[in-house]
Amino acid sequence: MSRQHATPLIITPDGTTIHAATPLGLGSTGHGLNEAAIQDLVQRHPSCLPIAEIDPMFVGPVAICRELTTPAGSIDNLLVTPTGLPVLVECKLWRNPEGRREVIGQILDYSKELTKWSASDLQREASRRLGRKGNVLVKEAGYEVDEVAFNDALTFNLRRGRFLLLIVGDGIREGVEAITEYLQAHAGLHFTLGLVELPIYSAPDGSKIVVPRVLAKTLTIARNVISVPEGMMLEELDESDDATGLPDTPEKIADRARRREIRHQFWSEFLDGLRLDDPEQMLPSPSLGGHIVFKFGAPGGSSWLTVFRDVRYNAVGLALSSNVGSPGEKASMMLVDQANEISTELEGATVDFSQPRPDISQRYLVQNLNDPKDRQRAINWLQDRTNAFINCLRPRIRSALLEMGND
C-alpha cells in the first residue's frame, strides 16, 4: 500500500468546499516544479522543515546559502543554528526510483567531507558562493552571537561530524521502507538523518500549500569504547538505584534530577577552573552525566580524553579513548614505541599496551565525593591531570594521524 497524503481541501468561511488543491511536481500531472524550486523554498522559508520532530537540538537554523561547493559535490541547502550546529539539506524529486538511495549516499559523502573543515573553511566557501566578504555565517544568522564562541562551536561540530542531514522530497509515494532500511544500515555515524516528505500544492488563488511530514529519522551514534581503570564504571545519565523495573515514583524522579544537578555543578566547577597549556584544545560543555570528553582532532572525532567521576567508588579519573576500528584507535596503538616516555611524563598513570586496546589512564580516590573538601581536592587533581594528559597525548595522537595519512 502506498503511503501518501490525501489532497488538501480548501473550504471557505461559509463552509462551501472549493476545488481540491493541485499537487505540484508529482508524476505526469505535475506543474513543472523542479528541485531548484524546493531549494528556493527551503532557503526562503527554513521553518517549513519539521526539524523539531527529528532532532530538537537543531531547532531554529538560519539558511546560509544554496549549492555550497565541496570536494564531494554541491550541497543543495546549508543552514546553521545560532549554536553552531550545521544542517545539510538535499532536495529530490522522487520520479526516478534509482535515485532514492543515491541521494542518501550523496549527502553522507558531503557530511564526511565537512568533517575535514573548520569554521574558517565553511566561511570561505559560503562567502565565495554568496559573493560577499566577511563572516557571512554570523551575518546571515541575524542573531546576537559571540563570533569567537560561534566559530569555536562550529569548528568543533564540524570536526566531530555533528550534523543534521535532511533528505527532502516533494512527494515520496513508494519505496519508503527501503530508504528507511538504508538509513538504519548506517549505524556508526555521528549524524542525525531525516527523510522528509514535502508535498507542495497550489491553491486556487495561486498561493502554495506545504504539508511537511517526517517519514523516517534515525539518530545514529558512533560505537564508542571508553577505557577506564579496572573495576571502575561510568555513571549513566539516568542511572537509578532501583533495578526492579517498577514504575518511577515522584521521589525517584526528583532524586535523579538532583543527581543530574550535582553532576552538572561538578563539571561546571571543573571547567571554570581548568587552565590548559594547549590553546587549540576544544573545551566541552558541562555534562549531566558521569563524564565529559576532550576531542583530539581525529577523523570523525574518533580519539578523545575521557574525564570521569564515579560516586560509587568516590573516585575521579582520566583515560585515552577511541572508536572501535577507527583512525583514532589506530593512532593510539601507534604510541606503543613511546610507552616509556608517556609513562614518565604522566607519572603515576597506567600505561599498558599489552592488551588489544591500549590503556592509558589514571584515577584518584577520596573519602567522600559529596564532602565539599574532598570534592574540591578531586576537582583540583582532575584539572591538573587533564592538562598533563592533553599536553602528553594530544600532540602524539596528532603526529600518529599525520603519519597514517602520509602512509
Buried (B, 14 or more C-beta within 10 A) or exposed (E): EEEBEEBBEBEEEEEEEEEBBBBBBBEEEBEEBEBEBBBBBBBEEBEBBBBEEBBEBBBBBBBBBBEBEBEBBBBBBBBBBBBBBBBBBBBBBBBEEEEBBEBBEBBBBBBBBBBEBBBEBBBEBBBBBBEEEEBBBBBBBEEEBEEEEBBBBBBBBBBBBBBBBBBBBBBBBEBBEEBBEBBEEBEBBBBBBBBBBBBBBBBEEEEBBBBBBBBBBBBBEBEBEBBBBEEBEBBEBEBBEEEEEEEEEEEBEEBBEEBBEBBBEBBEBBBEEBEBEEEEBBEBEBBBBBBBBBBBBBBBBBBBBBBBBBBEBBBBBBBBBBBEEBBBBBBBBBBEEBBEEBBEBBEEBBBBBEEEBBBBBBBBEBEEBEEEEBBEBBBEBBBEBBBBBBBBBBEBBBBBBEEBEEE
